Amino acid sequence: MVDTNLLASVAVALVVVFVAYKYFNGGLEVQSSNAGSSTPFGNAKADEDGDSRNFVALMEKNNKNVIVFYGSQTGTAEDLASKLAKELSSKYGLRTMTADPENFDFDKFDTFPESHLAVFITASYGDGEPTDNAQDLYSFLGNSPSFSQDGETLENLNFAVFGLGNVLYEFYNKAGRDMHKFLTDLGGHSIGPYGEGDDSKGMLEEDYMAWKDEFLAALVTKWGLKEREAVYEPAISVKDIEEDAQSHDVYLGEPNLKHLQASKAREVPKGPYNASNPMLAKVTAAQELFTNTDRHCIHMEFDTTGARYTTGDHLAFWCQNNEEEVQRFAKALGITNPQQPIAISVLDKTSTVRIPSPTTYETIIRHFLEINGPVSRQVLSSIAPFAPSEEVKKATQQLGSNKELFASHVAAKKFNIARLLLHLSGGQPWKNVPFSFIIETIPHLQPRYYSISSSSVQSPNTISITAVVERQKLAGVDHELRGVATNQILALSEALIGRPSSTYRLQQPHDFTGSLNSQDIRVPVHIRHSLFKLPAKPTVPIIMVGPGTGVAPFRGFVHERAAQKAAGKEVGKALLFTGSRHANEDFLYRDEWKQFSDFLDLETAFSRDSNTKVYVQHKLKERAKDVFALLNEGAVFYVCGDAGGMSHDVHSALLEIVAQEGNLSSEDADKFVRKMRSRNKYQEDVW
């Protein structure tokens, strides 16, 4: 006779082994007992009975007729996609969904119904490349795709494209233009004009609004749509629950289930580490690099044992909002108990919830919402119906609909959303705003990326970054603008020497001791790999241009070359152009460079130490002969820093040098430099 208890035990053991395997390999999607997805970056739920990557089937199953894809690197394109989908739904009653192209295949695109619409809001990244989450989509569409029904065209496709870019980059909006060309060449029909947004002057939102108006007008004409009074229809549910806010089942800032379980066990979360499972890296050192007490620049080091990086990569710093702004935001919405636990669940199966649940109002405000970002006219228009009075509603609607009025009364004063709401209402809370609306409307807080200033050869388990603390006072504005991440980095540096900050909660989420152990301060980070790399052969010469914190990756480059030289390898000449305002106040790593003089040639430009402002491009031209000689020896030319004036001026200076020293026409000099780019001999890491 079979022992049923034994069989039950074996079955339980097998389930435990399976769950453990799936969990530790990142493959088990866990739902909280009383809410939606407990993962921070949950995917849309596809047809569980069919092909989970078939977006056409997903739309049909959920009765959707509009899909808005986003190619997003920093979250801006995703935010615009969400806004457009909501507006199409609330104003015209269309059945919309947003989608991350990384989650789907496109071979069945030829089955997309003619009665449907696909919108692509896509950003350009790096040298005009598509964003990471859109790489496969571009690769498929751009290489003579073969679709599921053996067709080669998309003649039934109605589409629209809006590209996000920065005109200061050489390949301005290339990803958006490529997408529009792919779809047009495949026979698709564009609804309205192709649109572009330029972020170089902070006007991207206005560019989007202008395109959106033209697109909507064309869509209304084609489909005979009737505009209705906008009606907010939540895609998610937010409900108070009876739970202890300090319970280990409630997320208080942990990004995912691994981190929450580690918090329960008082352990450090295990890898593999990536953009959805950050490492809790220990802050091991910090140094103030400026001698001017009015400004701060922090060199910070993290113990990243267990995570791999290569010199030139970026560190993603998972920041949080400061205490003052968290409290202001709660006040603006009339949230009297921010610690109240809440459950978030999905009402629309195609929606995503990027916030772990259950959690608290305060946690969401602190860790998951971009509450310090600029306010858009579209957000004002959509939040107006929830105003605390009719008078405030009218004033809000007027600002949202009038571009000039918005520019002078909102944008010029650099209001964040909480400050603006309280300003409009005279301090009266906006209690009628559903928190689901807040989660769906306010952009999510994104990690900030910093060029790594250490060498993976010299310090494989330690990553350093270099960050200027952003603080700006504006004339006629009663508040100071403060960078979210850099001021947290400053607070971390002070806590490391025993001066805990009251402006940031630096303890781990479930640490309620009230004290901070300065020997074990940790922050979530992950590594983003970059193409900004040293030559494979250490003998290849390098020319580096990086003023201010643009010198960060070049510190890593120089340290790597030094480590290679110490190991007995021959290294090529390194010519570094850097600088700052004053040699005695903000010259970064000034004492370090001397020790590398056997292979490093340093040129500095200090813009405010003389009557004539001197910048790196001026020093570059002074060394024209040396620069051109190194280029002829096969040197790689690097630029890091401001994507605005600096990188443009350096590019112009390089063209002058090539034309002058090579005795070339301006056209041939341009071809020379373009060839450098195509051969990866001209690399930029600019922002």
C-alpha positions in Angstrom: 0.0 0.0 0.0 1.3 3.4 -0.9 2.0 5.8 1.9 -0.1 8.9 1.1 1.8 11.1 3.5 5.0 10.2 1.8 3.5 11.1 -1.6 2.2 14.4 -0.3 5.6 15.2 1.1 7.3 14.4 -2.2 4.8 16.5 -4.0 5.4 19.5 -1.7 9.1 19.1 -2.0 8.9 19.1 -5.8 6.8 22.2 -5.8 9.3 23.9 -3.4 12.2 23.0 -5.7 10.3 24.2 -8.8 9.4 27.5 -7.1 12.9 28.0 -5.8 14.4 27.3 -9.3 12.0 29.7 -11.0 12.5 32.4 -8.3 16.3 32.3 -8.3 16.3 32.3 -12.1 14.0 35.3 -12.3 11.3 33.4 -14.0 8.5 33.3 -11.5 6.0 36.1 -11.5 4.6 36.5 -8.0 1.3 38.1 -7.2 0.7 39.6 -3.8 -2.2 38.0 -1.9 -4.4 41.1 -2.1 -3.2 43.2 -4.9 -1.7 43.3 -8.4 1.8 42.6 -9.5 4.4 42.6 -6.8 7.2 43.3 -9.2 8.2 46.8 -9.9 8.4 46.4 -13.7 5.5 44.1 -14.4 4.6 43.3 -18.0 1.2 43.5 -19.6 -0.6 40.2 -19.2 -0.9 38.5 -22.6 -3.2 35.7 -23.7 -2.3 32.9 -21.4 -4.0 30.4 -23.6 -2.1 31.5 -26.7 1.1 33.2 -27.9 2.0 35.5 -25.0 4.1 37.7 -27.4 1.3 38.2 -30.0 0.1 41.7 -29.4 -2.5 41.5 -32.1 -4.2 38.6 -30.3 -3.8 40.4 -27.0 -5.6 43.4 -28.4 -8.4 41.3 -29.8 -8.9 39.4 -26.5 -9.1 42.6 -24.5 -11.2 44.4 -27.1 -8.6 47.1 -27.8 -8.4 49.1 -31.1 -5.4 51.4 -30.3 -2.0 50.3 -29.2 0.7 52.8 -28.3 4.2 51.4 -28.3 7.1 53.3 -26.5 10.8 53.1 -27.1 12.0 54.6 -23.8 15.4 54.8 -22.2 14.7 57.3 -19.3 10.9 57.0 -19.1 9.9 60.1 -21.0 8.6 58.3 -24.1 6.7 55.9 -21.9 5.1 58.8 -20.0 4.0 60.4 -23.3 2.6 57.1 -24.5 0.6 56.7 -21.4 -0.7 60.3 -21.7 -1.7 59.8 -25.3 -3.5 56.5 -24.6 -5.5 58.1 -21.7 -6.5 61.1 -23.8 -7.6 58.9 -26.7 -9.7 56.9 -24.3 -11.1 59.7 -22.1 -11.9 62.2 -25.0 -12.9 59.9 -27.8 -13.9 56.6 -26.1 -11.2 54.6 -28.0 -10.1 51.4 -26.4 -6.4 51.9 -25.8 -3.4 50.2 -24.3 0.3 51.0 -24.1 3.0 48.4 -24.8 6.7 47.9 -24.4 7.9 46.5 -27.7 10.5 44.3 -25.9 7.6 42.1 -24.7 6.2 41.3 -28.1 7.1 39.7 -31.5 6.2 41.5 -34.7 6.0 38.7 -37.3 2.2 38.8 -37.0 2.1 42.5 -37.7 0.5 41.8 -41.1 -2.6 40.5 -39.3 -3.1 44.0 -37.7 -6.7 45.0 -38.5 -7.3 48.0 -40.8 -9.8 49.2 -38.2 -7.1 49.5 -35.6 -4.3 52.0 -35.0 -0.7 51.6 -33.9 1.2 54.6 -32.5 5.0 54.6 -31.9 6.5 57.1 -29.5 10.2 56.4 -29.7 13.3 58.1 -28.4 16.8 58.2 -29.9 19.6 57.1 -27.7 23.4 57.4 -28.1 24.3 57.9 -31.8 20.8 57.9 -33.0 20.2 54.3 -31.9 16.8 53.0 -30.8 16.4 52.5 -27.0 17.3 49.2 -25.4 13.7 48.1 -25.2 13.1 48.7 -28.9 16.3 47.2 -30.4 14.6 43.9 -31.5 11.7 45.8 -33.1 14.0 48.0 -35.2 16.2 45.0 -36.1 13.1 43.2 -37.4 11.5 46.0 -39.3 14.7 47.3 -40.8 15.9 44.0 -42.3 13.4 43.0 -45.0 10.9 41.4 -42.5 8.9 38.3 -43.5 5.5 38.3 -41.8 3.4 35.4 -40.6 1.3 35.1 -43.7 4.3 35.2 -45.9 3.6 38.8 -46.8 6.2 41.5 -47.0 4.0 44.6 -46.6 1.8 46.2 -44.0 -0.9 47.6 -46.3 -3.6 47.4 -43.6 -1.6 49.3 -41.0 -2.8 52.7 -39.9 0.0 54.2 -37.8 1.5 57.4 -36.3 5.0 58.1 -35.1 6.4 60.7 -32.7 10.2 60.8 -32.1 12.0 62.2 -29.1 15.5 63.6 -29.5 17.9 66.4 -28.9 19.0 68.6 -31.8 22.4 69.0 -30.3 23.2 65.4 -31.1 24.6 64.6 -34.6 21.9 62.0 -35.3 18.9 64.0 -34.2 15.8 61.9 -33.9 17.2 59.1 -36.1 15.2 56.5 -34.3 11.9 58.3 -34.9 12.7 59.0 -38.5 13.8 55.4 -39.1 10.5 54.1 -37.6 8.4 56.3 -39.8 10.4 55.2 -42.9 10.2 51.5 -42.0 6.4 51.6 -41.7 5.9 53.8 -44.8 8.2 51.7 -46.9 6.2 48.6 -45.8 3.0 50.2 -47.1 1.6 51.5 -43.9 -0.6 54.6 -43.8 0.5 57.5 -41.6 -2.4 59.2 -39.7 -1.3 62.9 -39.7 2.3 64.0 -40.0 5.4 62.4 -38.5 6.3 64.4 -35.4 9.5 65.2 -33.5 10.3 66.7 -30.1 13.5 68.5 -29.3 14.7 68.3 -25.7 17.7 70.7 -26.1 15.8 73.7 -24.8 13.3 71.9 -22.5 10.4 72.3 -25.0 9.9 68.6 -25.8 6.4 68.6 -24.2 5.3 71.6 -26.3 6.6 69.9 -29.4 4.6 66.8 -28.5 1.4 68.9 -27.8 1.7 70.6 -31.2 2.1 67.2 -33.0 -0.7 65.6 -31.0 -3.1 68.3 -32.1 -2.4 67.7 -35.7 -2.5 63.9 -35.2 -5.8 64.0 -33.4 -7.3 66.3 -36.1 -6.3 63.8 -38.8 -7.6 60.8 -36.7 -11.0 62.5 -36.0 -11.4 63.1 -39.8 -10.4 59.6 -40.8 -12.5 57.8 -38.2 -15.3 60.3 -37.7 -14.7 60.6 -34.0 -16.8 62.8 -31.7 -15.0 64.5 -28.8 -16.7 64.1 -25.5 -16.1 65.7 -22.1 -13.0 63.9 -20.8 -13.9 61.2 -18.3 -11.3 59.7 -16.1 -11.5 55.9 -16.2 -9.0 54.3 -13.9 -6.9 51.4 -15.2 -5.9 50.4 -11.6 -7.5 50.3 -8.2 -6.0 51.7 -5.0 -7.6 50.7 -1.8 -6.7 51.1 1.9 -6.1 47.8 3.7 -6.0 46.8 7.3 -2.3 46.0 7.6 0.5 47.2 9.9 2.7 49.7 7.9 5.7 48.1 9.5 4.7 44.6 8.5 7.3 42.7 6.5 4.6 42.0 3.9 4.3 45.7 3.1 6.7 47.2 0.6 8.3 50.3 2.0 10.7 51.1 -0.8 12.0 47.7 -1.8 11.9 47.4 -5.6 10.9 43.8 -5.8 10.1 40.6 -4.0 13.8 39.5 -3.7 14.5 42.7 -1.8 11.5 42.4 0.4 12.4 38.8 1.4 16.0 39.8 2.0 14.7 42.6 4.2 12.7 40.1 6.2 15.8 38.0 6.8 18.0 41.0 7.4 20.1 40.0 4.4 21.5 41.7 1.3 19.5 40.7 -1.8 21.2 38.3 -4.1 21.8 38.6 -7.8 21.8 38.4 -10.7 21.6 42.2 -10.7 20.0 44.2 -13.5 17.7 47.1 -14.2 14.8 45.4 -12.4 16.8 43.8 -9.6 19.4 46.4 -8.4 22.3 45.6 -6.1 22.2 47.1 -2.6 25.7 48.5 -2.8 27.6 49.6 0.2 28.9 53.2 0.2 32.6 52.8 1.1 34.1 56.2 0.6 33.2 59.8 -0.3 35.3 62.9 -0.9 34.5 66.5 -1.5 36.4 67.6 -4.6 35.6 71.3 -4.6 37.3 73.7 -2.2 34.6 76.4 -2.8 32.1 75.9 0.0 29.2 77.4 -2.1 29.3 74.4 -4.4 29.8 70.7 -4.0 31.2 67.9 -6.1 31.3 64.4 -4.6 33.6 61.5 -5.5 31.8 58.4 -4.2 32.8 54.8 -4.1 30.6 51.7 -3.8 31.4 48.1 -3.0 29.9 46.3 -6.0 31.3 42.8 -5.4 29.2 40.4 -7.3 28.4 42.8 -10.2 30.5 43.1 -13.3 31.4 46.3 -15.1 33.9 47.4 -17.6 35.7 50.7 -17.8 33.4 53.3 -19.4 30.1 51.9 -18.3 27.5 53.8 -16.4 26.2 53.4 -12.8 22.5 53.7 -12.4 21.7 55.3 -9.0 18.2 54.5 -7.7 17.4 57.8 -6.0 14.5 58.8 -3.7 12.7 62.1 -3.2 13.7 64.2 -0.2 11.6 64.4 3.0 10.4 68.0 2.5 9.0 67.3 -1.0 7.4 64.0 0.1 5.5 65.9 2.9 4.6 68.7 0.5 3.2 66.3 -2.0 1.1 64.5 0.7 -0.2 67.9 1.9 -1.1 69.0 -1.6 -3.3 65.9 -2.0 -4.8 66.0 1.5 -3.3 62.7 2.5 -3.5 62.9 6.3 -2.1 59.4 7.0 0.8 58.8 4.5 1.8 55.6 6.3 -1.6 54.0 5.5 -1.0 50.6 3.8 -2.7 50.3 0.4 -3.2 47.6 -2.2 -2.9 48.2 -5.9 -4.6 46.0 -8.4 -5.1 46.1 -12.1 -8.6 46.8 -13.6 -7.5 46.7 -17.2 -5.7 43.5 -18.0 -3.4 45.2 -20.5 -2.2 47.7 -18.0 1.0 47.5 -16.0 1.6 48.2 -12.4 5.2 49.3 -11.8 4.8 49.6 -8.1 5.0 46.7 -5.7 1.9 46.0 -3.6 0.9 46.2 -0.8 2.7 49.4 0.0 1.9 52.8 1.5 1.1 56.3 0.1 4.4 57.6 1.5 6.4 54.9 -0.1 5.0 55.6 -3.5 5.6 59.3 -3.2 9.1 58.8 -1.9 10.4 56.0 -4.1 8.3 55.7 -7.2 7.0 59.1 -8.4 8.9 61.9 -10.2 7.4 64.6 -8.0 10.1 67.1 -8.6 9.9 67.1 -12.3 8.5 70.0 -14.4 4.7 70.1 -14.8 3.2 69.7 -18.3 0.2 71.5 -19.7 -1.5 68.2 -20.3 -1.2 67.1 -16.7 -2.8 70.5 -15.7 -5.7 70.0 -18.1 -6.3 66.4 -16.9 -6.1 67.2 -13.2 -8.4 70.3 -13.4 -11.7 68.4 -12.9 -10.5 67.4 -9.5 -9.8 71.0 -8.3 -11.1 71.8 -4.8 -13.3 74.6 -6.1 -14.8 75.8 -9.4 -12.6 78.9 -9.3 -9.4 76.9 -9.0 -10.7 74.5 -11.7 -11.1 77.4 -14.2 -7.7 78.8 -13.4 -6.1 75.4 -13.8 -7.9 74.8 -17.1 -6.8 78.2 -18.4 -3.1 77.5 -17.6 -3.4 74.1 -19.3 -4.9 75.4 -22.5 -2.8 78.6 -22.9 0.8 78.0 -24.0 2.0 81.6 -23.3 0.3 81.8 -20.0 1.7 78.5 -18.9 5.2 79.5 -20.0 5.1 82.7 -17.9 3.2 81.5 -14.8 4.3 77.9 -14.5 7.4 76.9 -16.6 9.3 80.1 -15.8 8.8 79.6 -12.1 10.0 76.0 -12.1 7.0 74.7 -10.1 6.9 71.0 -9.3 3.4 69.5 -9.2 2.8 69.9 -5.4 4.0 73.5 -5.3 1.9 74.4 -8.3 -1.3 72.7 -6.9 -0.9 74.5 -3.5 -0.1 77.8 -5.3 -3.3 77.5 -7.5 -5.5 76.6 -4.5 -4.0 79.1 -2.0 -2.8 76.2 0.1 -6.0 74.3 0.1 -5.5 70.5 -0.5 -6.8 68.8 -3.6 -8.6 66.0 -1.8 -10.7 64.9 -4.8 -7.7 63.6 -6.9 -7.9 59.8 -6.9 -4.5 58.3 -6.0 -4.9 55.9 -9.0 -4.9 59.1 -11.2 -1.6 60.2 -9.5 0.0 56.8 -10.1 -1.1 56.7 -13.7 -0.3 60.4 -14.5 2.8 61.4 -12.6 6.0 60.0 -14.3 7.7 57.3 -12.4 11.0 58.1 -10.7 13.9 56.9 -12.8 17.4 56.0 -11.8 20.0 58.6 -12.6 23.0 57.5 -14.7 26.6 58.5 -13.9 29.7 57.8 -15.9 31.9 55.4 -13.9 35.1 57.1 -12.9 37.0 53.9 -11.9 38.8 51.2 -13.9 37.4 47.6 -13.8 41.0 46.4 -14.3 42.3 48.3 -11.3 39.3 48.0 -9.0 36.9 45.3 -10.3 34.8 45.3 -7.1 34.7 49.0 -6.5 32.8 51.5 -8.6 33.3 55.3 -8.3 31.2 58.1 -9.6 31.7 61.9 -9.8 28.7 64.1 -9.2 28.2 67.9 -9.0 25.5 68.7 -6.5 22.7 70.6 -8.3 21.3 73.6 -6.5 20.0 76.6 -8.3 18.4 79.9 -7.2 16.2 81.7 -9.6 15.3 85.4 -9.7 11.8 86.0 -8.6 11.2 82.5 -7.4 11.0 81.7 -3.6 12.3 78.2 -3.8 15.7 76.7 -4.7 15.9 74.0 -7.4 17.7 70.9 -6.1 18.8 67.9 -8.0 17.0 64.8 -6.7 19.9 62.3 -6.9 22.9 64.6 -6.4 21.6 66.0 -3.1 21.0 62.5 -1.9 24.6 61.7 -2.8 25.6 64.7 -0.8 23.5 63.5 2.2 25.1 60.0 1.8 28.6 61.6 1.9 27.8 63.5 5.1 26.2 60.4 6.7 29.4 58.5 6.0 31.3 60.7 8.4 28.6 60.6 11.1 26.4 63.5 10.1 23.0 61.8 9.3 20.7 63.8 7.1 17.2 64.9 8.0 16.3 65.6 4.4 16.6 62.0 3.2 15.6 58.6 4.7 18.9 56.8 4.3 18.1 53.8 6.4 16.9 50.6 4.6 13.1 50.5 4.2 12.3 48.2 7.1 14.9 49.6 9.5 12.9 51.4 12.2 15.8 51.8 14.7 15.9 55.5 13.9 19.7 55.4 13.7 22.0 55.0 10.7 25.1 52.8 10.8 27.7 54.8 9.0 29.7 51.7 8.4 26.9 50.0 6.5 25.1 52.6 4.3 23.7 51.0 1.2 21.8 52.2 -1.9 20.3 50.4 -4.8 22.3 50.6 -8.0 22.7 48.7 -11.3 25.2 48.9 -14.1 24.3 50.0 -17.6 26.8 48.8 -20.2 28.2 51.4 -22.6 29.9 51.4 -26.0 32.2 54.2 -24.7 35.3 52.1 -24.4 39.1 52.1 -24.6 40.7 50.5 -27.6 41.3 46.7 -27.3 45.0 47.3 -27.8 46.6 49.4 -25.0 49.2 50.7 -27.5 46.5 52.7 -29.4 46.8 56.5 -28.6 43.8 58.2 -27.1 42.6 61.8 -27.1 40.1 62.7 -24.4 38.0 65.9 -24.0 36.0 66.2 -20.8 35.6 69.4 -18.9 34.0 69.4 -15.4 32.5 66.0 -14.5 32.9 65.0 -18.1 36.4 63.9 -17.0 34.9 61.1 -15.0 35.2 58.2 -17.5 38.6 59.5 -18.5 39.8 59.0 -14.9 38.8 55.4 -15.4 40.6 55.3 -18.7 43.8 56.7 -17.3 43.7 54.4 -14.2 43.2 51.4 -16.6 46.2 52.4 -18.7 48.3 52.9 -15.6 47.3 49.4 -14.4 48.2 47.9 -17.8 51.6 49.7 -17.7 52.3 48.5 -14.2 51.6 44.9 -15.4 54.4 45.4 -18.0 52.3 46.2 -21.0 53.2 49.0 -23.4 50.6 51.8 -23.5 49.9 54.5 -26.1 50.1 58.2 -25.5 47.0 59.7 -23.7 46.2 63.4 -24.3 43.6 64.7 -21.9 41.8 68.1 -22.2 39.9 69.0 -19.1 39.1 72.1 -17.1 36.7 74.0 -14.8 36.0 77.5 -13.7 38.9 78.0 -11.3 42.2 76.0 -10.9 42.1 76.4 -7.1 38.4 75.7 -6.5 36.9 73.1 -8.8 39.8 71.4 -10.8 38.7 67.7 -10.4 41.4 65.2 -9.4 44.1 67.8 -9.8 46.6 66.0 -7.6 46.0 62.6 -9.2 47.0 63.5 -12.8 50.7 64.1 -11.8 51.4 60.5 -11.1 50.6 59.5 -14.6 52.9 61.9 -16.4 54.9 59.1 -18.0 52.1 58.5 -20.5 49.5 61.2 -19.8 49.7 64.7 -21.5 47.4 67.0 -19.6 45.9 70.2 -21.0 43.7 72.3 -18.7 41.3 75.2 -19.4 40.0 77.4 -16.6 37.3 79.6 -17.8 37.2 82.2 -15.0 40.8 82.6 -14.1 41.5 85.2 -16.7 39.8 88.1 -18.4 39.3 86.0 -21.5 37.3 82.8 -21.0 39.2 79.7 -22.0 37.5 76.4 -22.8 38.6 73.0 -23.8 38.0 73.6 -27.5 40.5 76.5 -27.4 43.1 74.3 -25.9 42.3 71.7 -28.5 43.1 74.1 -31.3 46.3 75.2 -29.6 47.5 71.6 -29.8 46.2 71.1 -33.4 49.5 69.6 -34.7 49.7 67.1 -31.9 46.0 66.2 -32.2 46.2 65.6 -35.9 49.5 63.6 -35.6 47.9 61.3 -33.0 44.8 60.9 -35.3 47.1 59.8 -38.1 48.6 57.3 -35.7 45.2 55.8 -35.3 44.2 57.5 -32.0 40.6 57.3 -30.8 39.0 60.7 -30.1 36.6 60.8 -27.1 34.2 63.5 -25.8 32.3 63.4 -22.6 30.1 66.0 -21.0 27.5 68.6 -22.0 25.6 67.7 -25.2 25.0 71.4 -25.8 27.6 74.0 -26.5 30.7 72.0 -25.4 30.3 68.9 -27.6 29.2 71.1 -30.6 32.2 73.4 -30.1 34.6 70.5 -29.7 33.3 69.0 -32.9 33.7 72.3 -34.8 37.3 72.6 -33.4 38.1 69.1 -34.6 36.8 69.9 -38.1 39.0 73.0 -38.1 42.1 71.0 -37.0 41.6 68.3 -39.6 41.0 70.9 -42.4 44.0 73.0 -41.3 46.6 70.3 -40.5 45.4 68.0 -43.3 45.2 70.7 -45.9 41.6 69.6 -46.7 38.5 71.4 -47.8 35.7 71.8 -45.2 33.8 69.1 -47.1 36.7 66.7 -47.0 37.3 67.4 -43.4 33.7 66.6 -42.6 34.1 63.3 -44.5 37.3 62.6 -42.5 35.5 63.1 -39.2 32.5 61.1 -40.3 34.8 58.2 -41.3 36.2 58.4 -37.7 32.7 58.0 -36.3 31.9 55.1 -38.6 35.1 53.3 -37.6 34.4 54.0 -33.9 37.4 56.3 -33.7 35.2 59.2 -32.6 33.1 58.4 -29.5 30.8 60.6 -27.4 29.2 60.1 -24.0 27.2 63.3 -23.7 24.1 64.4 -21.9 
